[in-house]
Amino acid sequence: MNYSIIGSGNVGTALARLFARKKINVAIANSRGPKTLASLTKELGPSVVPKSVQDAYEAALIFLAVPFPAHKDVAKQFKTWKGKIVVDVTNALDVAPKELGGRLSSEIVSKAFVGSRLVKAFNHLPAAQLGTNPSRKGKRQVVFVSSNDADASATVAKVATRLGFAPIELGRLDQGGVPLHALDGKPGGLLFQNVEKLIGGKS
Ligand SMILES: NC(=O)c1ccc[n+]([C@@H]2O[C@H](COP(=O)([O-])OP(=O)(O)OC[C@H]3O[C@@H](n4cnc5c(N)ncnc54)[C@H](OP(=O)(O)O)[C@@H]3O)[C@@H](O)[C@H]2O)c1
């Protein structure tokens, strides 16, 4: 499976750092074009490949790491996202609740990315924490995963494991996934919770 990240700011860079640490190839794109990503590749090494959004679209699993309002601009560039898993890393914390119209932000993103299988994940950690090594002595950083598509959720959980995390699958977006969202303008109960799993019962 090939991977890409759309967005190269705090979160996109943290995700790229995770892939680089494991030497897993990932494409990364932003709004200004691949030339603006030269210093990032220089820092992180050849597994992080700068691309245009058009080329990043070719990946089967795409991390969406742009400000929530920008999701529409990314989504509308392509008629269909069929066959792709879109990992929604956005948080709609700066969005007025009335703009969401009572819906979860990931449900809005899912609708915009026509045909995609949307998974909410990697959004609960501050970027600085997300970029650190998730495998520590006797512990793994937990990453929460939620989707209405159980296969897509399992795929993203496997990727999280490869990157060194302990994934916890929460089930559907409107059930276990609710606390991963901004709710009435405030962080849901799992947002910004730094949870670690003990490995082998030792700390
Ligand atoms: N910061 C955190 O600690 C944190 C934690 C969890 C989740 N989040 C969520 O993650 C998302 C990104 O946050 P961030 O802090 O990384 O933001 P950021 O530093 O402002 O970076 C945003 C990135 O999105 C890119 N972008 C914007 N519109 C685009 C478009 N139409 N096409 C392609 N790329 C586009 C920007 O491209 P350019 O570089 O070319 O401008 C930039 O690289 C937000 O939804 C945020 O709520 C943030």
The ligand as an ORCA input file, in Angstrom:
! r2SCAN-3c Opt
* xyz 0 1
  N      -1.353     21.584     15.400
  C      -1.764     20.595     16.193
  O      -1.218     20.368     17.296
  C      -2.905     19.703     15.739
  C      -3.158     18.502     16.420
  C      -4.150     17.643     15.949
  C      -4.884     17.979     14.816
  N      -4.643     19.155     14.182
  C      -5.400     19.471     12.970
  O      -4.561     19.168     11.861
  C      -4.829     20.077     10.792
  C      -3.531     20.762     10.375
  O      -3.041     21.497     11.477
  P      -1.588     22.154     11.422
  O      -1.340     22.711     12.782
  O      -0.627     21.189     10.829
  O      -1.850     23.363     10.395
  P      -0.760     24.240      9.616
  O       0.557     24.167     10.323
  O      -1.381     25.562      9.390
  O      -0.584     23.484      8.220
  C      -1.640     23.388      7.305
  C      -1.139     22.754      6.028
  O      -2.250     22.581      5.162
  C      -1.843     22.938      3.847
  N      -2.999     23.310      3.055
  C      -3.949     24.235      3.311
  N      -4.847     24.273      2.305
  C      -4.443     23.361      1.390
  C      -4.929     22.934      0.121
  N      -6.053     23.453     -0.394
  N      -4.244     21.990     -0.557
  C      -3.108     21.452     -0.049
  N      -2.595     21.796      1.166
  C      -3.260     22.745      1.858
  C      -0.890     24.112      4.046
  O      -0.130     24.277      2.859
  P       1.031     25.385      2.760
  O       2.144     24.872      3.649
  O       1.417     25.372      1.321
  O       0.426     26.668      3.258
  C      -0.096     23.602      5.266
  O       0.979     22.805      4.850
  C      -5.902     21.048     11.304
  O      -7.153     20.605     10.874
  C      -5.787     20.934     12.821
  O      -6.996     21.217     13.474
  C      -3.657     20.028     14.598
*
